[in-house]
Amino acid sequence: MFQGIRAVLFDLDGTLIDSAPDLGAAADQMRMARGLPSRPLADYRPMAGAGARGMLGVAFGITPDHADFPALREEFFQTYERRMTQDTFAFDGVPELLAALVQRGFAWGVVTNKSMRFTGPLTAAMPLFAGAGAVVGGDSTPHSKPHPEPLLEAARRLGLSPSRCIYVGDDERDIVAGKAAGMPTVAATYGYLGGKPDVDHWAPDARIGSPGDLLALLQTRAAA
């Protein structure tokens, strides 16, 4: 399954970086501005991978079909935009993982549902992403995950067949997209998990409990 792999594609939020502190703080700022009590980061964290939908759902209990959602979403975007690198950081072990992949001859890239409005400035501001061979946002193609097209676009940018790439993510849609793209999939169980930690139901090809586990996985499977 992992033999012949030449590149690793990663989801962004909850897989490479912990952006929950900034996402949650933006939503909580809106909540407190309306006279509501602050909610702890622990309430926001599980849904951080769902972006505005997840954060506004936690902060105000609304869904995208609510009449007020579009206006609140744009307010959230603007609030988040002003602070999106303030408390966001790479998960422990991610810088070392990426450096080791490059050292071993693997290409790597990012495929996220976060729009390029945020993905572009965020990845440009963090030196971590200087070595990325592809950065594909949620609006880089006509479709977003769980559709496979963003992953296929990343493979094209790397000049590789999808079967030579693996996709690592912390949400069920990541695994669905990876499978549809013809890529082996790895579930990052240290991530947000979309508030639904039943990873067995996703049926990934493998799972990792920390970023460093991916190196061991690649070594073990390649040697098998």
N, C-alpha and C positions, 0 to 999 in steps of 0.2 A: 504493500500500500504506500509506503513512504520511500521506496527505492526510486532513484532517478530524479528526486526533487532538486530543483535548482533555485527556488525562491519561496519566501514565506510572506504571505499577505496577512495583515493584521487589521482587525477592527481598531478604532481609536479609543473612545471613551469606555472605560471599564476593562480594557485589554492592555493598552500601552500606557495610558494616563488616567489618573484619578482626577476627574474634573467635577466630581460631585460637590466639593466644597464651594466652588464658584457658581455652579448651576443652582444648588440649593440656596445659596446666599442671595442670588438674584431674585428667586421666587419669594424667599422669605422677606426680602426688602419690600416687595410689592404688598405682601400680606400685612406687614407692620404699618405700611403707609396708609392702610385702610382701617387701622385701629384694631387689628386682630393680633393676638399674642403670637410671639415667635414660636416656630416649631424646631425641634432639634434636627441636626444633620442626619441622624439615623433614620428619620422619617423619609427624607428625600433620597438618600443614597440608593436604595434598591431600584428606584425608577429613574436614576440619572441617565441611563442609556436611552431613555425614551425622549430626551430633550424637553422641549416646551410642553408637549402633551403630558409627559410624566410629571414635570415640576408643577405645572398648573393644576394637574389632578390632585397632587398632594396638598398644594397650598390652598386651593379653593374648592376642591371636590367637583370640578367641572370636566366635561369631556369635549372633544372637538366639535360635536354637534350643538353645543350650547351657543346661544345667540351672542354672548359676550366673548366667546373664545377668540375670534380673530383679533379684536382690539387688545385683549390681554396678552395674546401671543406676541404681537408686535411690541408691546410695552416690555414684555419679558426679554425679547431679543435685544432691545436697546439697553436694558438694564444689564443683561449678561455681557453684551459687547463691551461695556465700559470696564468690566472687571474680569474678563475671561482668563487671564493669566495670573491673577493675583494670588490665588491659593491652589492652582492646578499644578500637579507634579507627576513625574513618571513613577509608576509602581516600582517598589524595590526589586532590583534585579533586571529591570528592562534595559537600562543603558549597557550593562554588561552583556546581556543577551544579544542586543543588536550588534555590538562590537564583535562578539564571537561569531555571529553569523557571517559578517563581512570577512572576518579573518579566515573563515573556512570556505569562502568562495560562494556563499549564498547571496543572491539579491534579496531585497525586501521592500515592501511598500505598505501603504495604508489604504483601506477601503472603508469608508464610514458613511452613515446616513446624515451626518452633520453637514449642513450646506457649506459651500465654499466661502460664503460670507464670513463664516467663523473658522472653518478648517484652514483656509489660506493664511490668515493672520496668525492663528494659533500655532500652526506648524512652523511658520516663518520665525516666530518669536522664541521658539524652543530649539536650542542647538541639537537636541536629540534627533531631530528630523532631517538634519543636513544630508544624511546618507541615504535617504529614501529614494528609491528608483521610480516610484509612482505614488502620487497622492490623489485619490479619487474621492470626491465628496458626494453627498446625497443628490446634488443637482448637476453633477458632471456628465451624466447620461440621462436619457429620458425616463429612466427607472431608478428606483432605490431598492435596497434589500427589503424583502427576501428575493426580489428578482435577481437573476444571476448577472445581468448586464454590467453592473459596476465592477464585478470581479473579473469578467471577461475583458473589460476595458483596461483594467490594471495589468492583466497578463499581456495584452497587446502592447502596452507602453513598455513593459519589460522585455518584449520580444520573445516571449515564451509561450508554449502550449499550456492551456489551463491545467492539464494533467501533470505538468512539471512544477506546479505551485501547490502549496497547502494554504488553507485559510484558517486563521485562529480568531475566535470571537467569544464573547461572553453572553450572547443572547440566542434564543432559538432561531431567530431570523437569520443569524450568521451561518448557522449550520445548514439551514434550508437553502440559503443562497449558494453556499459552497458546494453542496451536493448537486444543485441544479447546474452549476458551472462545470461540473466534472472534476472538482478538486477534492482531495482528501481534506477532512475537516477535523479541527481540534477545538474542544471546548475549554475556555479559560475559566475554571471554577472559582478563581479568586476574585472575579469581576462582579458586576452588579446583578447579572442573571435575570434581569427584567422582573425581579420580584417573584420569579417562579423557578425555584432551584431544582426542579425535577429534571436534571440533565440527562438521565437515562432515557427519558421520553424523547429527547432530541435525537438520540442515536448517532452521536458523533463517532468518528473513526478512532478518536483518542481524546483524552482529557489531561489537563495539567493543573496542578494545584498552586503553582508559582511559575513566574516567567522562566526561571532557570530549568524547570522540568522539560521545556521544549528541546533544549540541547541534548539532554539525555535521551529523549524520545527519538530524535532524529538519528543519533548515534546507534541506538539499540535497533531501530527498525532497518536502518541502512545496512547494518552488519548481519541481519537475520537472513 
